[in-house]
Amino acid sequence: MPAKAALFNHRAELVFDLGTAPRNLVRFNPHGRVFAVGGFGNLSGMVDLWDRKTLKKICTLDAHGASLCEWSPDGRYLLAATLSPRLRVDNGIRIWHYSGVLVYHQQTDELFHVNWRPAPVSLFPQRSSLSPAPAGIVVPDTAAPAPAKPAGAYRPPHARNRPAGASESPRSLSDMAEQKVFGGASAGARAVPGAAPRVPVGATPEMAAKAAEKKRNRKKAKDADPAAVSAASEAPAPAPAPVTEVDILKRLRFLKKKVGQIDQLVEKRDAGEVLEANQLAKIESRAQVESEIAVLSTKLPTPSA
């Protein structure tokens, strides 16, 4: 594709070259005076009608989607149909006069086959000239209108189904997850009456209870005095909780692992391997790491005898 089409006489001599185009079908009318050349199936469905006597193109028809093309017994009308199961949509019939005028159009939900009623060609003697074009029909445009875009400001997906008076949207995914866990007004959070509150992984029920209590207190303070809420928000953050023995052991385990990695880098350097800048900086930090190990070791309780 594109394919080349040409006319030859009975001696296989070239009479006329129709050029190249996406075509795969040729149909002569019963009298042999007019012929159609077009592309059907997976092609565009454009059909050219030619006058065999004058070797001039009469017109071009748009038969997109058609899977059947047949001339009428009198040779003046060309039928194109879109059939099922070749296509499950836009099934129907279109009939053109060979002048290019559309004279009939009918669509149906499902059409399996269509054909002209047989009649002998002798009932329709050939005329010396092509018949004039009849009155055509106008097919209304049945294309569906484009859906209207919703008006209003843009809202992110997680806030589109929320009521207008809901609290402010979370500013990050972590904020949204926190709202879902601790009873926030985020979309998708659902409280089950009588069920225990949801607790995030790694947290305890006491942490969830404290968070819920803080939220209730903030709401009460806001309803009572909005100025008190702003003052509370400006208050300094509370001091961090004292480090527990478990935290010290985790830190020591991490630092000892880091010392082992530094030893491996030192062996590579002594073996003549070229290290990167960050690896050299890690080797230089060994003294600081060992100092921190010594300080943390003093904070651990001494085992009783």
C-alpha positions in Angstrom: 0.0 0.0 0.0 -0.6 2.3 -1.7 -1.6 0.1 -4.7 -1.3 0.9 -8.4 -4.4 0.6 -10.6 -4.5 0.5 -14.4 -6.8 -0.4 -17.3 -5.8 -2.9 -20.0 -7.4 -4.1 -23.2 -8.0 -7.7 -24.3 -4.5 -7.8 -25.6 -3.1 -6.9 -22.1 -2.0 -3.5 -23.5 -2.1 -0.6 -21.1 -5.1 1.7 -21.8 -5.1 4.1 -18.9 -3.1 4.4 -15.6 -5.2 5.3 -12.6 -2.2 6.1 -10.4 -1.4 4.9 -6.9 -3.7 5.2 -3.9 -4.8 3.1 -0.9 -7.2 0.9 -2.8 -8.1 -2.8 -2.8 -11.4 -3.2 -4.7 -12.6 -2.6 -8.3 -16.3 -2.9 -9.3 -17.7 -2.3 -12.8 -21.4 -1.6 -13.1 -23.5 -4.1 -15.1 -23.1 -2.1 -18.4 -19.4 -1.7 -17.9 -19.7 2.0 -18.5 -18.8 3.2 -14.9 -16.4 1.5 -12.5 -15.6 2.1 -8.9 -12.1 1.9 -7.4 -11.8 2.1 -3.6 -10.2 1.0 -0.4 -12.3 -1.1 2.1 -11.6 -3.2 5.2 -8.8 -1.6 7.1 -8.4 1.2 4.5 -10.0 4.7 4.5 -13.1 3.8 2.4 -12.6 6.5 -0.2 -14.1 5.4 -3.6 -13.4 7.0 -7.0 -16.0 6.6 -9.8 -14.7 6.7 -13.3 -16.3 6.9 -16.7 -14.9 4.1 -18.9 -15.8 5.8 -22.1 -14.1 9.1 -21.5 -11.6 7.9 -18.9 -12.4 10.8 -16.6 -13.1 10.6 -12.9 -16.7 11.4 -12.1 -16.5 11.9 -8.4 -15.1 10.6 -5.1 -17.3 9.0 -2.4 -16.6 8.7 1.3 -17.7 5.1 2.3 -15.6 4.9 5.5 -16.2 1.7 7.5 -18.0 -0.1 4.7 -17.4 -3.8 4.2 -19.7 -4.4 1.1 -19.9 -2.5 -2.2 -22.3 -3.5 -5.0 -23.8 -1.8 -8.1 -27.6 -1.8 -8.7 -28.9 -3.9 -11.6 -29.6 -0.7 -13.7 -25.9 0.4 -13.2 -26.8 3.9 -11.9 -26.5 3.4 -8.1 -23.7 2.2 -5.8 -24.5 0.6 -2.5 -22.0 0.5 0.4 -22.9 -1.2 3.7 -21.2 -1.6 7.1 -21.9 -5.1 8.3 -21.6 -7.1 11.5 -19.5 -8.9 12.8 -16.9 -7.0 10.7 -17.8 -3.9 12.7 -20.2 -3.8 15.7 -20.9 0.0 15.4 -22.2 2.3 12.7 -24.0 -0.6 10.9 -26.1 0.7 8.0 -26.6 1.3 4.3 -25.7 4.2 2.0 -26.6 4.5 -1.7 -25.1 7.0 -4.1 -26.0 7.9 -7.7 -22.9 7.6 -9.9 -22.8 11.4 -10.1 -21.9 11.4 -6.4 -25.2 12.3 -4.9 -26.3 10.5 -1.8 -29.9 9.3 -2.3 -30.5 6.9 0.6 -29.1 6.4 4.1 -30.2 4.1 6.9 -28.5 3.1 10.1 -29.3 0.1 12.3 -28.1 -1.5 15.5 -26.9 -4.7 13.7 -26.8 -5.5 10.0 -25.5 -8.9 8.8 -26.1 -8.7 5.0 -27.8 -6.6 2.3 -28.1 -7.1 -1.5 -30.0 -5.7 -4.5 -33.0 -7.6 -5.8 -31.7 -9.5 -8.9 -33.0 -8.3 -12.3 -31.7 -8.9 -15.9 -29.6 -6.1 -17.4 -31.8 -6.2 -20.5 -34.5 -4.4 -18.6 -32.2 -1.4 -18.3 -30.9 -0.5 -21.8 -27.7 1.5 -21.8 -28.0 5.2 -22.5 -25.8 7.1 -24.9 -24.9 9.6 -22.0 -24.9 9.3 -18.3 -28.2 10.2 -16.6 -28.4 13.5 -14.7 -28.0 13.6 -11.0 -31.2 13.2 -8.9 -32.2 15.2 -5.8 -30.0 14.1 -3.0 -30.6 13.9 0.8 -28.8 15.5 3.7 -27.7 13.3 6.6 -27.7 15.1 9.9 -24.5 15.0 12.0 -25.1 12.5 14.8 -21.7 13.0 16.5 -22.1 13.2 20.3 -21.4 16.7 21.7 -18.2 17.1 23.6 -18.8 16.9 27.4 -18.7 20.2 29.2 -15.9 20.8 31.5 -16.9 21.2 35.2 -16.7 24.8 36.3 -15.0 26.0 39.5 -11.5 25.9 40.9 -9.3 22.9 40.6 -9.5 20.4 43.5 -7.0 17.6 44.0 -8.4 14.0 43.7 -8.4 13.3 47.4 -10.5 16.4 48.1 -13.1 16.2 45.3 -15.7 14.2 47.3 -15.4 16.2 50.5 -18.2 18.6 51.6 -17.6 22.3 51.2 -17.3 22.9 55.0 -14.7 20.2 55.7 -11.4 21.1 57.3 -8.4 22.1 55.2 -6.8 19.6 52.8 -3.6 17.8 53.8 -0.5 19.3 52.3 1.4 16.0 51.7 0.8 12.3 51.6 2.1 11.9 55.2 -0.4 14.5 56.4 -3.2 12.7 54.6 -2.2 9.3 56.1 -2.0 10.9 59.6 -5.5 12.3 59.1 -6.8 8.9 58.1 -5.2 7.2 61.1 -6.0 9.8 63.8 -9.6 10.6 62.7 -9.0 13.5 60.4 -11.6 14.7 57.9 -9.7 13.3 54.9 -11.6 11.6 52.1 -11.9 7.8 52.6 -11.5 7.9 56.4 -14.5 6.0 58.0 -15.2 5.6 61.6 -16.9 2.3 62.7 -19.2 2.8 65.7 -18.0 0.6 68.7 -14.7 -0.4 67.0 -11.3 0.4 68.5 -9.5 3.4 67.0 -7.1 2.6 64.2 -3.4 2.7 65.2 -0.5 3.2 62.8 2.2 0.6 62.5 4.8 1.2 65.2 2.5 3.3 67.4 0.8 2.3 70.6 -2.9 2.7 71.6 -1.7 5.3 74.1 -0.2 7.5 71.3 -3.5 7.3 69.3 -5.5 8.3 72.4 -3.2 11.2 73.1 -3.5 12.4 69.5 -7.3 12.2 69.7 -7.3 14.0 73.0 -5.1 16.8 71.6 -7.5 17.2 68.7 -10.5 17.4 70.9 -8.8 20.0 73.1 -7.8 22.1 70.0 -11.4 22.0 68.7 -12.8 23.1 72.1 -10.3 25.9 72.4 -11.1 27.1 68.9 -14.8 27.1 69.6 -14.2 29.0 72.9 -11.5 31.5 72.0 -9.8 31.7 68.6 -7.0 33.9 70.0 -6.0 31.1 72.4 -5.5 28.7 69.5 -3.1 31.1 67.8 -1.2 31.7 71.1 -0.9 27.9 71.6 0.4 27.5 68.1 3.2 30.1 68.8 4.3 28.4 72.1 7.7 26.7 72.0 7.8 23.0 71.3 8.1 20.7 74.3 11.5 19.3 75.2 12.3 15.9 73.7 11.6 12.8 75.8 14.5 11.3 77.7 16.5 8.7 75.8 15.7 5.1 76.9 18.0 2.2 77.2 16.5 0.7 74.0 17.4 3.8 72.0 21.0 3.8 73.3 21.4 0.1 72.3 20.1 0.8 68.8 22.4 3.7 68.4 25.4 1.7 69.6 24.6 -1.1 67.2 24.5 1.4 64.3 27.8 3.0 65.3 29.6 -0.3 65.7 28.4 -1.3 62.2 29.7 2.0 60.9 33.1 1.3 62.5 33.2 -2.1 60.7 32.5 -0.4 57.4 35.4 2.1 58.1 37.7 -0.8 58.7 36.8 -2.3 55.4 37.5 1.1 53.7 40.9 1.3 55.4 41.9 -2.2 54.1 40.9 -1.1 50.6 43.0 2.1 50.9 46.0 0.2 52.2 45.7 -2.3 49.3 46.1 0.6 46.8 42.5 1.0 45.7 41.5 4.6 44.9 38.6 5.7 47.1 36.1 8.4 46.5 35.8 11.6 48.5 32.9 10.5 50.6 34.7 7.3 51.5 37.8 9.2 52.7 35.5 11.5 54.7 34.0 8.5 56.3 37.4 7.2 57.3 38.3 10.5 58.9 35.1 10.4 61.0 36.3 7.3 62.9 37.5 9.2 65.9 34.2 11.0 66.2 32.3 7.7 66.0 34.4 6.0 68.6 34.0 9.0 70.9 30.2 8.8 70.6 30.4 5.0 71.4 32.3 5.7 74.5 29.9 8.4 75.7 26.8 6.2 75.1 28.5 3.2 76.8 28.7 5.2 80.0 24.9 5.8 80.0 24.1 2.1 80.0 23.3 0.7 83.5 26.0 -1.4 85.0 24.9 -5.1 85.3 24.4 -6.2 88.9 26.8 -8.8 90.3 
